[in-house]
Amino acid sequence: MGTIYRPAPARGGNTSAAATRTTDRYFELKSEIHRKLLGVLNYERLSSIPKDRVRAEIGRVVERLLEEERVPMTTAEQNRIVEEVLDEVLGLGPLEPLLKEPSITDILVNGCNKVYIERNGKLHLTQVRFRDNAHLLHIIEKIVSQVGRRIDEAQPIVDARLPDGSRVNAIIPPLALDGPALSIRRFGRHVITAEEMIANQTLMPGMLRFLAACVQAKVTILISGGTGSGKTTMLNALSRYIPEDERIITIEEIAELQLQQRHVVKFETRQPGLNREGGINQRELVRTALRMRPDRIIVGECRGPEALDMLQAMSTGVDGSMSTVHANSPRDAFSRLVAMVLMADLEMPSRVIIQQLANAIRIVVQLARLQDGTRKVMSIAEVLGVRDEQIQLQEIFHFERLGVTDSGKIQGRFRATGATPRVLERLKLSGIELPASVFHEELPVNL
């Protein structure tokens, strides 16, 4: 099964026509066996018996059909056919081996014959392929039907979630010009801890001590970063420092957070149904959460007008709340939040929004995924206030790039800027003392 993940060879003029014919013949044979299985197997009965018995029954049918077709096959080849037909019948076809590999974080399907994976922050083209675009569309329909949704020309975009929690997004023609496209964001069962992030050189110990103290002292934190930069991982890690006796309400479009506390209430938005009615957005869930006596509200990601309600919650008693936003710098994060609040269409002047943001959010953590696939905390900044309708930020820690090795690894170091955070006064009131040395640290990375 290891060959499934091997990057595909570069395109060139030496592609073997014989190999292509063999692959096509294999797909034809598997499709023929699958078609005949549909006619002889009782799928209602199969769904009620153990998987090993299903495998045995499918194996017997495959063996009989191969004999009828007079197809010579080794035992290994026959077992491969059985496993792949089993994946077609009970699973997600060619995607099943990828879904079983825990090191894969993203599966990206660009049409029937281009399947990419992300592992360790790097994309690789695999040798996985679908028979044709109709086969890929069938698998997408199978995914969305599991959550009571549909995908067709009238509704060509769908967000869904697999039983293991993986997030799925699919888009089909006429919006997808080269055939159906599918992305699956995987979420491992193992929750990465902040200590592991230090071992991975995502941040340095002094940065963690400061962020952990801010969480314990109920300082409001915004986590900013680009796609795949580790925002949700950081949010999960920091949430571990929330005291056990607090009531936490999480709000997400697709549930990804894996908080470890006992007193957690999880909300998830709902997409409109087949009649385009019944949808519940994040803004409605934030309003509901405010009526349920939360000690903290965690919004997985602010994307739209719910930012207004979250802002008001942070400003009116729900201290220590956290959220993430898709942005490339702390300043860009605030610009995006202003735009989101304006989407609420309440004719609120931008200067008022900026002042509320400065009052509500105290710390911004900026993450990035670098060219070598590693994820780093690029900056931790404190909000000082507003001047000339601009939010004033003071950087406390940052990652300084120094170069790139011959192997492509980013060289750099984390540094404390030497600035003394104003928020230390709040930490002291909560009984938390941090040594001054924390804000004068320097740690080489990848040197």
N, C-alpha and C positions, 0 to 999 in steps of 0.2 A: 504493500500500500504506500510505501515511501515515495515511489515514483510519481504519485499523484501530485505532490507538492513541488517537484523539481521545476525550476523556472524553464519555460519553453525556450528552445534554441532560437538564436537570432535568425530572422528571415534571410533567405538567400536563394541562389539558383540551384542548390543541390538537394532540394526537397525530393524525397523519394515518392514517385507516383505509386509504386507497389505498396508502400506503407500506408498511403492515403486510401488505396483500394481496400487494404486489409481492415483499416479502421472503419470504413464505411460498411464493409461486409459485417463487421462485428456489431455495429449499431443496427443493421437490418435484421441480423439474427436475434439480437436481444429484443428488438421491437416485435418481431414475429412471435417469439416465445411469450412475451408479455401479453400480446393480443390474444393468444390462445389460452393463456392462463385466465384471462377475464371470462372466458366461456366455460371453464371447467371448475373454477374454484368458487366456493361459497364464502363470500367476503364477510357476511354477517357472522358466520360461524368462526371465521379466522380471527375476527376482532375480539372474540370471547375466550380464546385459548392462549396458553403461554407462547411466547415468541419462539422458543426452541422447537415446539411442535409445529408452529407455522413454517419455520425454516425447513423442517424435515418433510412436511407435506409438499411445499413448493419444490424441494429438491427431487422428490419422487416424480412430480409432474414434469419438471424440466428434463429429467433423465429420459422419461418416456417420449417427450416431444423431440428430443435430440435423436433418439433412435428412429422415430418416424421420419425425421428430416434427413436421416443418414449423414449426420454431421460428425466427423471424427473430432474428439476433444479429450484432452488429458483431464485427470481428476482435478488438478489445480484450476484449469480453465473452466471446468464445469462448476466448481465451487465459487469462482468469481462471478459467473453468470447468476448463480443462485443468490449470492449476496446483493448483486446489483438489482436483480428483479425484486428481491425482498425490499430493498430501499425504495424502488418505484412503487411497490404495492402499499407499504406501511410507512414510508418516510418521504424524504424530499429528493429522491433520485440521486443524481450526481453530486448533490451538495452534502449528502450524509457523511462521507468520510471527512470532509472539511469541518463539519459541525462536531465531529468526535475528537478533533485535534485541539487540545486546550491552549496551545501556544498561539493559535490564530486569533487575532483580535477583530479583523474585519474581513468579510467576504464580499467582493464587488463583481457583479456579473454585468458585463457590457455586451449584451446580445448572446446568442447561443454558443459561440465558439471563443469567447474571451472571458475567462474567469480569473480574477486577481485575488490575492490574499495579502493581508498585512501581518507581518510577524516581526516583533522587536522594532516597531516603528518604520519598517521598510516594506514597500510593495513588491510583490513577485507575481509574474504571470505563470499560471499553472497549466497543466495538461488536461484539466477537467473541461469537458464540453458537453453540451446538450445535443440531442439528435437534430433539432432545428428550433426555430423560434416558437413554433406551436408547442413543442415539448417544454420549453422554458415557461411559456405562458401557462401551461397546465400546472407546473410546479408552483408558480406564483398564485394561481387561483386556489390551489390546495392550501397554501399558507393563509391567505386572507379568509377562506371559508371557515378555518378553525376558530376565528374570532368573530364570526357572524357578519363578515363584510363581503363586499363584492368588488371586482375590478372589471371595467368594460369601457367602451368608448364614451359612455355618459359620465363615468367616474374613473378616469384613467390614472389617478394617483391615490395610493393608499399607504398609510402608516399602520403598522401592526406590531404584535409582539409574539415571539415563539414561546412555547411552554417553559423553556429554560430561562426566560427573561430577555433574550436577545431582541434587539430592536430591528425592525424590518421596514424598509421603504421601497416601494415598487412604483414604476411608471411605465406605461405601455403606449403603443401607437394609438392615436395619431401624434401624441406629444413627444414620444420617443421615436426619433426618425430612423434609427438603425436597428429597431427591434426592441423588445422588452428589456428594461434595465432593473437590476435588483441590488440592493445593498443590505447587508446584515452586520450590525454592530454587536459583537459578542461581549458578554459580561461574565467573567469567570466567577466560579463559586468562592474562590479565595479573595477576600477583601484585603487589598494592599494597605499595610499600615504605614504610619508616618516614619517609623523606624526603618522599614524597608525602603522607603523613599530616600532616606539618608544614605543607606547602603548603596542604592542605585545612583547616588549623587544628583538627585533631583533638587535637593536643598541641603543646607548645612545645619548642624545641631543648634547653633544659636538662633537661627531663623525659626526652627521648630519650637524652641523654648518660648520665643516671643509670641508666635501664633497660638500656641497652646494656652499661654497665659491670657491672651486676648479672648479666646473662646470661653475660658473659665470665668473671666470677669464680665462676660456678656457684652463684649465690644462687637458691633456690627461689622461683618466682613463681606466684601464683594470679591469673587474670584473671576478673573478675566483671562481670556485666552482664545486662540484660534481653534479650528476643528482638529480633534485628536490630540490636543495639547495636555490633556489630563485633568480637566476642570472637575469632572465628576469624581475622579479618583482622589483629588485633593479635598473635595467637599466631604467625601466619605471618611478620609483620614482625620480631618480636623473635627468632625462630628463626634469622634470618640472621646473628646475632652469635654463634652457637655455632661454635666452631673446627672447621675442616674435618677435623681428625684424630680427632674423637670419633665414637663409634658411637651413633646415635640410633634408638630404637624408638618408633614412633607407634602409638597404640591409639585407634580410633574406632568408633562405631556405623555411621556412614556416612562414608566417606573424603572429607574436605574439605581437609585440610592439604596445602600445596604447598611442602614444604621444598626448599631449593635445594642442600643438601649432597649429597655423593656417597655417604656411608656412612649410608644411611637404610633401616631395615627397617619396612615398613608392615603393621600388623595391622588387620583389620576384623572386627567381630562377624558372626555368621551367624544369621539368623532360623530358627526351626524349619521343616522341610519340610512337604510335604503331609500326612504322617502325624504332624505335630506333634513330630517327633523330630529330633535332629541339630543343635539350636541351640547356639551358642557365645556366651557373654556376655562383657562387658568384664572381669569379675573373673577369669575363666579366662585371658584374654589377658594381663592384668597379671602373673599368676603365671608364665605362660610366659615373658614378657619378662624377668622377674627371673632366669631360668635361662640367659639368652642373652648374658651379660656386657655389659649396656648401660652406656654412660657417662651417658646421659640417657634418661628415659622421658617422653614427652609424651602425655598422655591428652586427646583432643579435648574431651571434656566429662564431668565426673563427674556421674552421674545416680543411682547406687544404691550397693549394698554394695561395689562395686569401690573406693570411696573409702577403705575400710580398707586394702586391699592397696597402694593408691597412697600412703597415709599412711605405711605401714610402709617402703615403698621409699624415700620421701623421707627417712625418719629413719635408714635403715641403709645409707648409702653411695652412693645414687644422687642425689648432689647436683646442683643446677641443673635439676632436672626442672620441668616446667610443665604446667598444666592450666587448664581454664576451668570456671566454675560459673554457673548461672543464678540471679542474686540482684540485689537492688536497692541494696545497700550492702555495704561490707566486713564489717560486723558480721553482717548477714543472711547473707553468704556462709559464715561460720563456723557459724552456727546450722544452715544447710542441710547442711553437711558433717557435723556431729555427728549429725543425723537420718539421713543416709545410712550412716554407720558403724554406727549402731544397727540398721540394716536387716540387717546381717550376722548378727544374732542370736547374738552370742557372749557376751551378758550382761556386757559391758564397762561399768563405771561411766562416766557422762558426764564426770566430773571427769578421769578418765584419758584419755579421748578428747580433751578440751579441751587437756590438757597436751601430748599428742602432736602436736596440730595446731599449737600454739605453738612446739614444737621443730622441726617440719618446714617450716613455711611462714614465709618472712621478709618478702616483699613482696606486697601486694595492689593490683592495678590495677583501678579501678572505671570502667566505661564506661557511656554512656547515649546513646540516640537522642532528641534534643530535638524539640520540637513543630514546628520548621521543617524537620525531616528530617536535620539535621546530626548527626554523631556526635562526641562529645567524651570525652576522659579526664576524668572528673569528680573523681577523687582518686587519688593514689598514697600508700599508707600502709605503715608498717613495723610488724611485730609485735614488741612489746617483751617480752612474757611473759604470765603469768597472775596475776591478783589476785582473790581472793574468787570463784574459779571463773569468772572473766570474762577473756577475752583482751583484753589492753591493746594499743591501737593508737596510733601517732603519725603524724599526717598530715604529709606532706612537701610535696606539691603539691596544689592543688585549683583547680577552675574556679568562678569567682564570677559568677553571673548578675546583670546590672544592669538589664535591661528588654527590651522588644520594640519593633522599629521599626514604622512604619506598614505596611510590606510583610510583616510577620510574622517577620522575622529576629530571632533571639535575640542580644541584646547582652550582652557579658560579657568577662571577662579571666581568663587563667591567672595563678596566683600561687604562688610558693614561700612556705611558711609561716615560713621562717626557722629551723625545727628542723634540727639537725644529725643525720643518720641514724647510728645505731650501726653499721650495716653498712659504714660507710666503713673501719673497721678491717680487715674482710675484703677489701675492694677493695684496700687498700694491700698486704696480704699477697700479693695476686695481681699486684702491680706496677702497679696502676691508681690514679692520683691525679686527683681532681676538684677544681677550684678552688672556694673557698668561695662565690664569686659565683653559682654554679649554684643555691644554695639561698636566694638572695635576689632571684631574678628576678621580673619582672612584665611580662606581654605583653598589651596590649589585643587583643581579638578582636571583629570585626564592629562596630567603632565608626566 
